[in-house]
Structures are given as C-alpha cells and as structure tokens.
Amino acid sequence: MNEILSSLGPIFTVGLVFILVIIFFSFVPLGLWITAFFSGVKVGIATLVGMKLRRVAPRKIINPMIKATKAGLNLKLDELEAHYLAGGNVDTLVDALIAAQRANIELEFKRAAAIDLAGRNVLEAVRVSVNPKVIETPNIAAVSKDGIEVIVKARVTVRANIERLVGGAGEETIIARVGEGIVTTVGSSNTHKEVLENPDSISTTVLEKGLDSGTAFEILSIDIADVDVGRNIGAHLQTDQAEADMRIAQARAEERRAMAVAKEQEMKAEVQEKRALVVEAESQVPLAIAEALKSGNLGVMDYYKLNNIKADTDMRNSIGGVKSDK
C-alpha cells in the first residue's frame, strides 16, 4: 500500500502543478503582456490581474493602447480603463483620436470621451469634419403669394463641429430649419415664377439666417436639387370658400322658408280660431231672438222684417258672387 501511495505521489504533484498553472494563466494574460511589452506599452502583470479583478477585459484596453502608442499618442491606461468602466467604446475613441491627429484636428482625450459617452459616434464626427457630409431634405411644399404651390428639395453640405458635438442639435434640426427657410422664402415671393427663375435666392436667404447655430454641424452650402410646381392652392381655397358660402346661403334660405311656413301655419290657426268664434256667436243669435220675442223686446213684425233683410242680403251676396265669377 505504501508503495502504491509513493508511486502516486509524483503524479499527484504534477497534477497539482498543472492545475496551478491553468489558474495562473486564467488570471494572468501572459501572452497579452508579452505583446504589449514588445509594442512599447509599459504595463505590469499586476496591472493586468487588477483589470481582471475589476471585471475589465484587458484586451479591450491593451489593444487600443498599443494602437495609440504606435500612433504617437500619449494616453494613460487609467484613462482608458475609466472610460471603459463608464460604458464608453475605447477602441472607437482611440481610432477617433488617431484620425484627428492625422487630419491636424485638435481633439483632446476628455472632449472625445465626453462625445463618446454622450452617445455620438466620435469617429464618424472626425470623419465628417474631414470629409463634409451631404444631408438631403425631403420634398418641402411651400405656397407663394399668387397661391401656387412650389415643391423644393435641397441638399445641405455640413461639416461636423467638434466643439459643439456635446449638447448640439443633430441632423433633424438642420433639416427642420432648412425647411422653415424654404417655406419663408417661397412664401415671401410674389409669384411662383420668381422662385423658378431664381432658385439660388432660396439658398441665399436660408444661409443668411445662420441655421447652424446651436447645432453640431457647420453648414457649408445649401444647393437646390429640384423645384417643381404643385397645385393651385389659391384656386382650391377660393373654390372651397365659394362652396362654403353657398352652403351658408342655402342654410339661411332654408331657415327663412321654415320661418315663413311656421308664420303661415300660425296665421291659419288664428283664422280658424276666429271662424270658430264667429260660428259660436252665430249659434247664439236664434237663442237671443227667441229670448227677445219671449220678453217682448222684439215684435213679430220686426222678426219678419229681420228675416226679409237677411234673405235680401243672401240674395245680394249670391248675385255678387255670380257677377264676380263672370
């Protein structure tokens, strides 16, 4: 038994050493340290182990540091690590600093880090500073004073303003301001022909307004790409107004007709009421005559005379009616 244990001792020792070596290389990126050393980046093994303990991927710090060193940038590991821990993109940041150095653009590390942490692509910003970018606006419709719609499309050439990238407005603001300038220029033109004859007047007016103030860009030029004539808005508005006036007149006429019909019905009701009163009064005449005969206030001869007068009146009315019909 002792012989077996003694024979297993060296194997156990080798296994333990192998495990310790694996643990060592899992915590100590020796290959990365060698690469950094021969690239001129001075970093200690303890620093790399500390990055591991701080849950920082050493390659995401050391590889950008190697690029920066080869490009002649004087950066510190602590700055890159702090930027990484803050949620920034270290590789893009270093690429932007290198591109700015090659283009003779003054860009400090703190400003570049602030731009990156603000959510903007700092490398793209440097590239736009070197090579201006063209922003194409959508079709913008405006109406001149003669009521004709003019549809304009413009191309805005901008260059990134590094100093205003943090807190500056983006492309949407540029497009909105250019659209506002186009609408103002077209709207102040007496006729649409003036716009068609001098489209450069739009560019001149828009550029004079200083539309790039407060934005992350500097407007270099505004070029009118296309100008089209649209609808006759003035004629449409006049037609709509005429139709509205006609509807209003019809409504007022209908209101007057309804009032006349109501008045006529009211007058008919009054006539019917008066006729009813006359019929009621006539129904009381025989009773009054009977009462007068009974009381002696009316004699028999007077009664016959009254009947003769009534018959004579009826005959005259009948004759008058026949003559009038003729």
C-alpha positions as a Python dict, from the first residue, in 0.01 Angstrom:
ca = {
    (1, 'M'): (0, 0, 0),
    (2, 'N'): (281, 233, 88),
    (3, 'E'): (448, 152, -240),
    (4, 'I'): (132, 245, -432),
    (5, 'L'): (99, 577, -247),
    (6, 'S'): (465, 652, -302),
    (7, 'S'): (423, 585, -675),
    (8, 'L'): (118, 810, -695),
    (9, 'G'): (291, 1098, -519),
    (10, 'P'): (476, 1235, -822),
    (11, 'I'): (162, 1204, -1037),
    (12, 'F'): (-39, 1397, -776),
    (13, 'T'): (230, 1663, -762),
    (14, 'V'): (237, 1703, -1138),
    (15, 'G'): (-142, 1730, -1149),
    (16, 'L'): (-143, 1992, -876),
    (17, 'V'): (123, 2192, -1058),
    (18, 'F'): (-75, 2164, -1382),
    (19, 'I'): (-388, 2297, -1210),
    (20, 'L'): (-198, 2584, -1057),
    (21, 'V'): (-53, 2674, -1397),
    (22, 'I'): (-401, 2677, -1551),
    (23, 'I'): (-530, 2902, -1271),
    (24, 'F'): (-229, 3130, -1313),
    (25, 'F'): (-275, 3174, -1687),
    (26, 'S'): (-651, 3223, -1643),
    (27, 'F'): (-583, 3523, -1420),
    (28, 'V'): (-260, 3643, -1580),
    (29, 'P'): (-283, 3715, -1957),
    (30, 'L'): (84, 3646, -2014),
    (31, 'G'): (51, 3647, -2392),
    (32, 'L'): (-111, 3991, -2386),
    (33, 'W'): (164, 4117, -2155),
    (34, 'I'): (431, 3992, -2396),
    (35, 'T'): (256, 4159, -2690),
    (36, 'A'): (230, 4487, -2500),
    (37, 'F'): (593, 4470, -2391),
    (38, 'F'): (726, 4428, -2743),
    (39, 'S'): (488, 4700, -2869),
    (40, 'G'): (633, 4955, -2634),
    (41, 'V'): (343, 4964, -2388),
    (42, 'K'): (468, 4953, -2033),
    (43, 'V'): (219, 4760, -1825),
    (44, 'G'): (282, 4532, -1531),
    (45, 'I'): (141, 4187, -1481),
    (46, 'A'): (-14, 4305, -1155),
    (47, 'T'): (-200, 4573, -1350),
    (48, 'L'): (-344, 4313, -1584),
    (49, 'V'): (-451, 4097, -1288),
    (50, 'G'): (-611, 4403, -1131),
    (51, 'M'): (-809, 4461, -1451),
    (52, 'K'): (-933, 4103, -1429),
    (53, 'L'): (-1041, 4154, -1070),
    (54, 'R'): (-1220, 4478, -1167),
    (55, 'R'): (-1406, 4284, -1439),
    (56, 'V'): (-1233, 4472, -1716),
    (57, 'A'): (-1134, 4280, -2028),
    (58, 'P'): (-759, 4357, -2056),
    (59, 'R'): (-757, 4311, -2435),
    (60, 'K'): (-1014, 4591, -2477),
    (61, 'I'): (-773, 4825, -2300),
    (62, 'I'): (-430, 4699, -2407),
    (63, 'N'): (-501, 4661, -2781),
    (64, 'P'): (-629, 5021, -2818),
    (65, 'M'): (-335, 5135, -2603),
    (66, 'I'): (-95, 4962, -2845),
    (67, 'K'): (-258, 5143, -3140),
    (68, 'A'): (-236, 5477, -2960),
    (69, 'T'): (129, 5421, -2870),
    (70, 'K'): (222, 5325, -3226),
    (71, 'A'): (41, 5640, -3349),
    (72, 'G'): (239, 5859, -3111),
    (73, 'L'): (-48, 5944, -2877),
    (74, 'N'): (31, 6000, -2511),
    (75, 'L'): (-255, 5819, -2335),
    (76, 'K'): (-276, 5661, -1992),
    (77, 'L'): (-412, 5318, -1908),
    (78, 'D'): (-611, 5459, -1619),
    (79, 'E'): (-794, 5699, -1853),
    (80, 'L'): (-884, 5422, -2096),
    (81, 'E'): (-994, 5190, -1816),
    (82, 'A'): (-1208, 5463, -1659),
    (83, 'H'): (-1370, 5531, -1994),
    (84, 'Y'): (-1440, 5159, -2038),
    (85, 'L'): (-1596, 5132, -1691),
    (86, 'A'): (-1814, 5436, -1770),
    (87, 'G'): (-1963, 5248, -2065),
    (88, 'G'): (-1760, 5404, -2346),
    (89, 'N'): (-1615, 5241, -2656),
    (90, 'V'): (-1240, 5255, -2603),
    (91, 'D'): (-1146, 5119, -2945),
    (92, 'T'): (-1361, 5375, -3132),
    (93, 'L'): (-1230, 5652, -2908),
    (94, 'V'): (-868, 5572, -2986),
    (95, 'D'): (-942, 5543, -3359),
    (96, 'A'): (-1103, 5886, -3349),
    (97, 'L'): (-802, 6038, -3169),
    (98, 'I'): (-567, 5887, -3427),
    (99, 'A'): (-782, 6012, -3717),
    (100, 'A'): (-796, 6361, -3563),
    (101, 'Q'): (-418, 6365, -3522),
    (102, 'R'): (-365, 6263, -3884),
    (103, 'A'): (-605, 6535, -4002),
    (104, 'N'): (-448, 6805, -3780),
    (105, 'I'): (-775, 6844, -3589),
    (106, 'E'): (-736, 6948, -3227),
    (107, 'L'): (-920, 6688, -3023),
    (108, 'E'): (-837, 6625, -2659),
    (109, 'F'): (-900, 6296, -2485),
    (110, 'K'): (-1152, 6441, -2240),
    (111, 'R'): (-1360, 6600, -2516),
    (112, 'A'): (-1350, 6283, -2725),
    (113, 'A'): (-1453, 6076, -2422),
    (114, 'A'): (-1739, 6316, -2349),
    (115, 'I'): (-1861, 6291, -2710),
    (116, 'D'): (-1848, 5912, -2697),
    (117, 'L'): (-2029, 5892, -2363),
    (118, 'A'): (-2295, 6133, -2496),
    (119, 'G'): (-2397, 5864, -2743),
    (120, 'R'): (-2244, 6016, -3056),
    (121, 'N'): (-2004, 5834, -3283),
    (122, 'V'): (-1686, 6029, -3223),
    (123, 'L'): (-1501, 5855, -3509),
    (124, 'E'): (-1781, 5943, -3752),
    (125, 'A'): (-1770, 6301, -3625),
    (126, 'V'): (-1399, 6326, -3703),
    (127, 'R'): (-1456, 6180, -4047),
    (128, 'V'): (-1734, 6431, -4118),
    (129, 'S'): (-1500, 6707, -4005),
    (130, 'V'): (-1251, 6596, -4268),
    (131, 'N'): (-1497, 6496, -4542),
    (132, 'P'): (-1816, 6710, -4529),
    (133, 'K'): (-2143, 6524, -4533),
    (134, 'V'): (-2442, 6589, -4761),
    (135, 'I'): (-2786, 6587, -4599),
    (136, 'E'): (-3075, 6563, -4843),
    (137, 'T'): (-3405, 6714, -4731),
    (138, 'P'): (-3741, 6559, -4821),
    (139, 'N'): (-3977, 6732, -5062),
    (140, 'I'): (-4080, 7058, -4894),
    (141, 'A'): (-4403, 7219, -5015),
    (142, 'A'): (-4450, 7596, -4988),
    (143, 'V'): (-4702, 7842, -5135),
    (144, 'S'): (-4610, 8172, -5299),
    (145, 'K'): (-4825, 8484, -5279),
    (146, 'D'): (-5004, 8403, -5605),
    (147, 'G'): (-5139, 8083, -5448),
    (148, 'I'): (-4926, 7836, -5646),
    (149, 'E'): (-4761, 7551, -5457),
    (150, 'V'): (-4385, 7507, -5509),
    (151, 'I'): (-4216, 7179, -5411),
    (152, 'V'): (-3845, 7213, -5329),
    (153, 'K'): (-3578, 6956, -5249),
    (154, 'A'): (-3240, 7073, -5118),
    (155, 'R'): (-2900, 6921, -5043),
    (156, 'V'): (-2723, 7061, -4739),
    (157, 'T'): (-2346, 7016, -4714),
    (158, 'V'): (-2237, 7016, -4350),
    (159, 'R'): (-1918, 6967, -4156),
    (160, 'A'): (-1910, 6838, -3800),
    (161, 'N'): (-1828, 7094, -3533),
    (162, 'I'): (-1626, 6903, -3274),
    (163, 'E'): (-1668, 7172, -3008),
    (164, 'R'): (-2049, 7159, -3029),
    (165, 'L'): (-2099, 6784, -3058),
    (166, 'V'): (-2189, 6762, -2690),
    (167, 'G'): (-2522, 6936, -2643),
    (168, 'G'): (-2557, 7040, -3007),
    (169, 'A'): (-2864, 6957, -3217),
    (170, 'G'): (-2844, 6687, -3483),
    (171, 'E'): (-2939, 6640, -3847),
    (172, 'E'): (-3315, 6656, -3778),
    (173, 'T'): (-3279, 7014, -3657),
    (174, 'I'): (-3079, 7110, -3966),
    (175, 'I'): (-3347, 6964, -4195),
    (176, 'A'): (-3626, 7137, -4000),
    (177, 'R'): (-3452, 7476, -4011),
    (178, 'V'): (-3376, 7448, -4382),
    (179, 'G'): (-3740, 7355, -4446),
    (180, 'E'): (-3851, 7659, -4248),
    (181, 'G'): (-3620, 7882, -4454),
    (182, 'I'): (-3754, 7738, -4780),
    (183, 'V'): (-4115, 7794, -4676),
    (184, 'T'): (-4035, 8152, -4569),
    (185, 'T'): (-3852, 8234, -4893),
    (186, 'V'): (-4119, 8088, -5121),
    (187, 'G'): (-4398, 8243, -4916),
    (188, 'S'): (-4246, 8590, -4948),
    (189, 'S'): (-4219, 8562, -5328),
    (190, 'N'): (-4487, 8747, -5523),
    (191, 'T'): (-4523, 8471, -5782),
    (192, 'H'): (-4402, 8116, -5819),
    (193, 'K'): (-4222, 8222, -6136),
    (194, 'E'): (-3975, 8422, -5928),
    (195, 'V'): (-3877, 8105, -5743),
    (196, 'L'): (-3842, 7908, -6066),
    (197, 'E'): (-3632, 8181, -6227),
    (198, 'N'): (-3400, 8232, -5926),
    (199, 'P'): (-3382, 7914, -5714),
    (200, 'D'): (-3049, 8036, -5574),
    (201, 'S'): (-3244, 8303, -5385),
    (202, 'I'): (-3364, 8025, -5156),
    (203, 'S'): (-3006, 7921, -5076),
    (204, 'T'): (-2900, 8279, -5014),
    (205, 'T'): (-3191, 8352, -4781),
    (206, 'V'): (-3151, 8029, -4587),
    (207, 'L'): (-2776, 8073, -4540),
    (208, 'E'): (-2822, 8429, -4414),
    (209, 'K'): (-3040, 8302, -4129),
    (210, 'G'): (-2749, 8122, -3961),
    (211, 'L'): (-2934, 7794, -3932),
    (212, 'D'): (-2634, 7605, -3794),
    (213, 'S'): (-2627, 7796, -3465),
    (214, 'G'): (-2669, 7565, -3168),
    (215, 'T'): (-2617, 7252, -3380),
    (216, 'A'): (-2334, 7002, -3401),
    (217, 'F'): (-2269, 7096, -3763),
    (218, 'E'): (-2144, 7385, -3970),
    (219, 'I'): (-2340, 7446, -4289),
    (220, 'L'): (-2106, 7492, -4583),
    (221, 'S'): (-2361, 7523, -4864),
    (222, 'I'): (-2726, 7470, -4948),
    (223, 'D'): (-2792, 7358, -5304),
    (224, 'I'): (-3141, 7339, -5454),
    (225, 'A'): (-3164, 6994, -5613),
    (226, 'D'): (-3515, 7016, -5758),
    (227, 'V'): (-3800, 7267, -5789),
    (228, 'D'): (-4145, 7159, -5908),
    (229, 'V'): (-4478, 7339, -5944),
    (230, 'G'): (-4759, 7179, -5749),
    (231, 'R'): (-5127, 7256, -5706),
    (232, 'N'): (-5301, 7590, -5735),
    (233, 'I'): (-5372, 7627, -5367),
    (234, 'G'): (-5527, 7973, -5410),
    (235, 'A'): (-5786, 7842, -5658),
    (236, 'H'): (-5865, 7548, -5431),
    (237, 'L'): (-5913, 7780, -5137),
    (238, 'Q'): (-6140, 8011, -5338),
    (239, 'T'): (-6344, 7712, -5457),
    (240, 'D'): (-6376, 7580, -5105),
    (241, 'Q'): (-6476, 7928, -4983),
    (242, 'A'): (-6739, 7960, -5257),
    (243, 'E'): (-6883, 7620, -5169),
    (244, 'A'): (-6889, 7715, -4802),
    (245, 'D'): (-7063, 8047, -4882),
    (246, 'M'): (-7318, 7860, -5096),
    (247, 'R'): (-7392, 7616, -4813),
    (248, 'I'): (-7433, 7906, -4573),
    (249, 'A'): (-7673, 8084, -4814),
    (250, 'Q'): (-7873, 7764, -4862),
    (251, 'A'): (-7895, 7715, -4488),
    (252, 'R'): (-8014, 8072, -4437),
    (253, 'A'): (-8271, 8039, -4719),
    (254, 'E'): (-8399, 7717, -4567),
    (255, 'E'): (-8422, 7891, -4233),
    (256, 'R'): (-8626, 8177, -4384),
    (257, 'R'): (-8856, 7928, -4565),
    (258, 'A'): (-8913, 7737, -4244),
    (259, 'M'): (-8997, 8061, -4063),
    (260, 'A'): (-9242, 8160, -4340),
    (261, 'V'): (-9414, 7822, -4324),
    (262, 'A'): (-9438, 7849, -3949),
    (263, 'K'): (-9582, 8200, -3979),
    (264, 'E'): (-9836, 8081, -4237),
    (265, 'Q'): (-9943, 7796, -4013),
    (266, 'E'): (-9976, 8037, -3725),
    (267, 'M'): (-10196, 8272, -3931),
    (268, 'K'): (-10414, 7982, -4046),
    (269, 'A'): (-10457, 7876, -3686),
    (270, 'E'): (-10564, 8230, -3593),
    (271, 'V'): (-10817, 8239, -3881),
    (272, 'Q'): (-10960, 7902, -3776),
    (273, 'E'): (-10987, 8026, -3422),
    (274, 'K'): (-11172, 8341, -3533),
    (275, 'R'): (-11408, 8140, -3754),
    (276, 'A'): (-11483, 7916, -3462),
    (277, 'L'): (-11567, 8221, -3254),
    (278, 'V'): (-11796, 8356, -3534),
    (279, 'V'): (-11977, 8023, -3563),
    (280, 'E'): (-12018, 8012, -3189),
    (281, 'A'): (-12153, 8368, -3190),
    (282, 'E'): (-12392, 8291, -3477),
    (283, 'S'): (-12522, 7990, -3289),
    (284, 'Q'): (-12628, 8225, -3009),
    (285, 'V'): (-12835, 8451, -3244),
    (286, 'P'): (-13151, 8229, -3262),
    (287, 'L'): (-13147, 8194, -2887),
    (288, 'A'): (-13119, 8570, -2845),
    (289, 'I'): (-13408, 8629, -3091),
    (290, 'A'): (-13624, 8373, -2909),
    (291, 'E'): (-13545, 8538, -2580),
    (292, 'A'): (-13628, 8880, -2726),
    (293, 'L'): (-13964, 8753, -2863),
    (294, 'K'): (-14041, 8591, -2535),
    (295, 'S'): (-13961, 8901, -2332),
    (296, 'G'): (-14146, 9133, -2571),
    (297, 'N'): (-13840, 9326, -2675),
    (298, 'L'): (-13890, 9211, -3036),
    (299, 'G'): (-14224, 9203, -3215),
    (300, 'V'): (-14342, 8955, -3470),
    (301, 'M'): (-14329, 9211, -3750),
    (302, 'D'): (-13982, 9309, -3651),
    (303, 'Y'): (-13886, 8944, -3669),
    (304, 'Y'): (-14031, 8912, -4022),
    (305, 'K'): (-13853, 9228, -4130),
    (306, 'L'): (-13527, 9086, -3994),
    (307, 'N'): (-13578, 8768, -4195),
    (308, 'N'): (-13655, 8970, -4508),
    (309, 'I'): (-13338, 9173, -4461),
    (310, 'K'): (-13137, 8852, -4417),
    (311, 'A'): (-13290, 8695, -4727),
    (312, 'D'): (-13226, 9011, -4926),
    (313, 'T'): (-12863, 9013, -4806),
    (314, 'D'): (-12818, 8649, -4903),
    (315, 'M'): (-12963, 8720, -5249),
    (316, 'R'): (-12730, 9017, -5298),
    (317, 'N'): (-12433, 8810, -5191),
    (318, 'S'): (-12536, 8536, -5432),
    (319, 'I'): (-12579, 8781, -5718),
    (320, 'G'): (-12250, 8949, -5636),
    (321, 'G'): (-12077, 8612, -5634),
    (322, 'V'): (-12215, 8522, -5978),
    (323, 'K'): (-12104, 8856, -6122),
    (324, 'S'): (-11759, 8825, -5978),
    (325, 'D'): (-11724, 8473, -6124),
    (326, 'K'): (-11816, 8610, -6462),
}
